Amino acid sequence: MATYKLIKLVGTSPRSLEDAIQSAVADASKSLRDLAWFEVVEQRGRVKDGVVAEFQVTLQVGFKVEAD
């Protein structure tokens, strides 16, 4: 049995949604232990001068709560 906490993250990338996801998970794993899963809850981007300038993705990330 385990308990998990959910947090919301927003990852960005000038290249792709996949890179935005990878970036958000990699950065979160630097300060959170036991990341277990993620769920993409929103995808969007930024347009500049008529072209896609940035991909943005909102994730819910679950990690295991440590019991004392």
Beta strands, then each sheet from edge to edge (+ up, - down):
strand 1: 4-13
strand 2: 35-48
strand 3: 51-64
sheet 1: 1+ 3- 2+
end
